[in-house]
């Protein structure tokens, strides 16, 4: 009877408290391991998606490698002479009454988004007269031959002399190497 308090304290309470502490530590460690595992799974899935995306980009670029030399030579050409030469070739294929270049002017000061980018660029103002469909075909052909051209501004007015023709004023930004 005299040792009842000591037996209760050291035989029951202290072992239960120690077991509770051990169980608490085990739950804390297990929770930390679960969150670490979830974080690592998330990082793995992100890395796996990035790897799959990189394979897709590499596949896409692999198909375009054959055109790289062509694109480099096109970017290496002087913009003004390339545009005027291509316009002459395009003009030969289109009906003369429906397509007439009227102005070709390299612009001294650039406007739009070309000057604010780190990429070198220049701007060209073109004046054209023709029917809508024919000039549209000429634009398509010019932009196909020179993919570095980006349309910055387009104005279209009816021609005062000929009712079936339109006057086009176009500004292209030409990205350069």
One Martini backbone bead per residue (centre of mass of N, CA, C, O) as a GRO file, in nm:
protein
  177
    1UNK     BB    1   0.051   0.066  -0.015
    2UNK     BB    2   0.299   0.255  -0.009
    3UNK     BB    3   0.360   0.206  -0.339
    4UNK     BB    4   0.124   0.300  -0.519
    5UNK     BB    5   0.220   0.573  -0.634
    6UNK     BB    6   0.482   0.469  -0.765
    7UNK     BB    7   0.357   0.252  -0.942
    8UNK     BB    8   0.170   0.439  -1.101
    9UNK     BB    9   0.383   0.630  -1.208
   10UNK     BB   10   0.611   0.412  -1.313
   11UNK     BB   11   0.401   0.187  -1.441
   12UNK     BB   12   0.188   0.385  -1.605
   13UNK     BB   13   0.232   0.689  -1.670
   14UNK     BB   14   0.521   0.699  -1.786
   15UNK     BB   15   0.477   0.491  -2.016
   16UNK     BB   16   0.245   0.649  -2.151
   17UNK     BB   17   0.402   0.907  -2.208
   18UNK     BB   18   0.628   0.774  -2.370
   19UNK     BB   19   0.443   0.650  -2.583
   20UNK     BB   20   0.318   0.920  -2.674
   21UNK     BB   21   0.581   1.047  -2.769
   22UNK     BB   22   0.654   0.832  -2.978
   23UNK     BB   23   0.394   0.856  -3.144
   24UNK     BB   24   0.422   1.160  -3.207
   25UNK     BB   25   0.693   1.139  -3.354
   26UNK     BB   26   0.597   0.941  -3.570
   27UNK     BB   27   0.378   1.127  -3.691
   28UNK     BB   28   0.565   1.363  -3.761
   29UNK     BB   29   0.753   1.205  -3.951
   30UNK     BB   30   0.534   1.097  -4.142
   31UNK     BB   31   0.428   1.375  -4.231
   32UNK     BB   32   0.698   1.475  -4.348
   33UNK     BB   33   0.728   1.244  -4.552
   34UNK     BB   34   0.468   1.299  -4.709
   35UNK     BB   35   0.536   1.590  -4.798
   36UNK     BB   36   0.801   1.519  -4.937
   37UNK     BB   37   0.678   1.319  -5.136
   38UNK     BB   38   0.483   1.518  -5.271
   39UNK     BB   39   0.699   1.719  -5.365
   40UNK     BB   40   0.864   1.514  -5.533
   41UNK     BB   41   0.634   1.435  -5.722
   42UNK     BB   42   0.586   1.717  -5.836
   43UNK     BB   43   0.873   1.762  -5.946
   44UNK     BB   44   0.875   1.516  -6.129
   45UNK     BB   45   0.631   1.589  -6.306
   46UNK     BB   46   0.751   1.855  -6.404
   47UNK     BB   47   1.009   1.735  -6.529
   48UNK     BB   48   0.861   1.541  -6.722
   49UNK     BB   49   0.710   1.756  -6.880
   50UNK     BB   50   0.965   1.905  -6.972
   51UNK     BB   51   1.091   1.667  -7.123
   52UNK     BB   52   0.857   1.623  -7.322
   53UNK     BB   53   0.863   1.910  -7.436
   54UNK     BB   54   1.158   1.897  -7.538
   55UNK     BB   55   1.109   1.669  -7.737
   56UNK     BB   56   0.901   1.821  -7.907
   57UNK     BB   57   1.086   2.057  -7.987
   58UNK     BB   58   1.310   1.886  -8.113
   59UNK     BB   59   1.132   1.763  -8.331
   60UNK     BB   60   1.047   2.028  -8.462
   61UNK     BB   61   1.340   2.128  -8.521
   62UNK     BB   62   1.432   1.887  -8.691
   63UNK     BB   63   1.240   1.962  -8.934
   64UNK     BB   64   1.385   2.268  -8.967
   65UNK     BB   65   1.695   2.237  -9.028
   66UNK     BB   66   1.687   2.241  -9.346
   67UNK     BB   67   1.610   2.569  -9.336
   68UNK     BB   68   1.839   2.733  -9.201
   69UNK     BB   69   2.016   2.823  -9.439
   70UNK     BB   70   1.799   2.976  -9.587
   71UNK     BB   71   1.735   3.176  -9.355
   72UNK     BB   72   2.020   3.292  -9.331
   73UNK     BB   73   2.034   3.408  -9.619
   74UNK     BB   74   1.786   3.590  -9.595
   75UNK     BB   75   1.900   3.756  -9.348
   76UNK     BB   76   2.171   3.845  -9.509
   77UNK     BB   77   2.020   4.020  -9.676
   78UNK     BB   78   1.938   4.302  -9.810
   79UNK     BB   79   1.640   4.444  -9.772
   80UNK     BB   80   1.597   4.642 -10.007
   81UNK     BB   81   1.690   4.455 -10.243
   82UNK     BB   82   1.503   4.217 -10.177
   83UNK     BB   83   1.234   4.361 -10.211
   84UNK     BB   84   1.273   4.473 -10.498
   85UNK     BB   85   1.327   4.198 -10.631
   86UNK     BB   86   1.063   4.059 -10.543
   87UNK     BB   87   0.869   4.264 -10.672
   88UNK     BB   88   0.959   4.214 -10.961
   89UNK     BB   89   0.886   3.912 -10.970
   90UNK     BB   90   0.588   3.952 -10.898
   91UNK     BB   91   0.514   4.148 -11.131
   92UNK     BB   92   0.561   3.934 -11.360
   93UNK     BB   93   0.309   3.740 -11.257
   94UNK     BB   94   0.126   3.985 -11.281
   95UNK     BB   95  -0.100   4.193 -11.379
   96UNK     BB   96  -0.042   4.519 -11.480
   97UNK     BB   97  -0.337   4.643 -11.424
   98UNK     BB   98  -0.351   4.507 -11.112
   99UNK     BB   99  -0.026   4.582 -11.067
  100UNK     BB  100   0.145   4.865 -10.894
  101UNK     BB  101   0.424   5.007 -10.811
  102UNK     BB  102   0.475   5.343 -10.649
  103UNK     BB  103   0.653   5.282 -10.379
  104UNK     BB  104   0.995   5.311 -10.225
  105UNK     BB  105   1.076   5.347  -9.868
  106UNK     BB  106   1.314   5.397  -9.659
  107UNK     BB  107   1.321   5.440  -9.320
  108UNK     BB  108   1.478   5.632  -9.083
  109UNK     BB  109   1.246   5.607  -8.879
  110UNK     BB  110   1.125   5.413  -8.630
  111UNK     BB  111   0.833   5.230  -8.564
  112UNK     BB  112   0.696   5.070  -8.314
  113UNK     BB  113   0.848   4.756  -8.213
  114UNK     BB  114   1.142   4.754  -8.327
  115UNK     BB  115   1.311   4.967  -8.144
  116UNK     BB  116   1.236   4.811  -7.857
  117UNK     BB  117   1.411   4.591  -7.948
  118UNK     BB  118   1.704   4.391  -7.968
  119UNK     BB  119   1.646   4.360  -8.256
  120UNK     BB  120   1.725   4.409  -8.564
  121UNK     BB  121   1.583   4.680  -8.768
  122UNK     BB  122   1.363   4.777  -9.040
  123UNK     BB  123   1.193   5.015  -9.258
  124UNK     BB  124   0.925   4.988  -9.507
  125UNK     BB  125   0.776   5.173  -9.769
  126UNK     BB  126   0.481   5.094  -9.955
  127UNK     BB  127   0.348   5.142 -10.286
  128UNK     BB  128   0.023   5.042 -10.414
  129UNK     BB  129  -0.156   4.931 -10.714
  130UNK     BB  130  -0.484   4.767 -10.713
  131UNK     BB  131  -0.636   4.499 -10.665
  132UNK     BB  132  -0.718   4.331 -10.398
  133UNK     BB  133  -0.642   4.040 -10.484
  134UNK     BB  134  -0.363   4.100 -10.613
  135UNK     BB  135  -0.230   4.236 -10.367
  136UNK     BB  136  -0.272   3.999 -10.181
  137UNK     BB  137  -0.092   3.806 -10.344
  138UNK     BB  138   0.163   3.980 -10.320
  139UNK     BB  139   0.187   3.969 -10.014
  140UNK     BB  140   0.205   3.665  -9.990
  141UNK     BB  141   0.460   3.633 -10.162
  142UNK     BB  142   0.647   3.823 -10.003
  143UNK     BB  143   0.610   3.678  -9.719
  144UNK     BB  144   0.717   3.404  -9.824
  145UNK     BB  145   1.002   3.503  -9.924
  146UNK     BB  146   0.990   3.705  -9.648
  147UNK     BB  147   0.967   3.613  -9.317
  148UNK     BB  148   1.096   3.888  -9.181
  149UNK     BB  149   0.834   4.017  -9.232
  150UNK     BB  150   0.632   4.281  -9.072
  151UNK     BB  151   0.334   4.409  -9.029
  152UNK     BB  152   0.256   4.748  -8.927
  153UNK     BB  153   0.110   4.896  -9.181
  154UNK     BB  154  -0.228   4.972  -9.327
  155UNK     BB  155  -0.338   5.139  -9.624
  156UNK     BB  156  -0.665   5.210  -9.783
  157UNK     BB  157  -0.754   5.347 -10.106
  158UNK     BB  158  -0.912   5.490 -10.344
  159UNK     BB  159  -0.877   5.551 -10.668
  160UNK     BB  160  -0.928   5.844 -10.845
  161UNK     BB  161  -0.888   5.738 -11.151
  162UNK     BB  162  -0.953   5.428 -11.071
  163UNK     BB  163  -1.220   5.239 -10.961
  164UNK     BB  164  -1.086   4.935 -10.949
  165UNK     BB  165  -0.868   5.066 -10.772
  166UNK     BB  166  -0.614   5.058 -10.517
  167UNK     BB  167  -0.448   5.220 -10.252
  168UNK     BB  168  -0.138   5.125 -10.101
  169UNK     BB  169  -0.002   5.152  -9.765
  170UNK     BB  170   0.305   5.009  -9.646
  171UNK     BB  171   0.452   4.880  -9.340
  172UNK     BB  172   0.762   4.725  -9.278
  173UNK     BB  173   0.924   4.500  -9.071
  174UNK     BB  174   1.273   4.415  -9.074
  175UNK     BB  175   1.443   4.150  -8.979
  176UNK     BB  176   1.779   4.121  -8.862
  177UNK     BB  177   2.113   3.990  -8.822
   0.00000   0.00000   0.00000
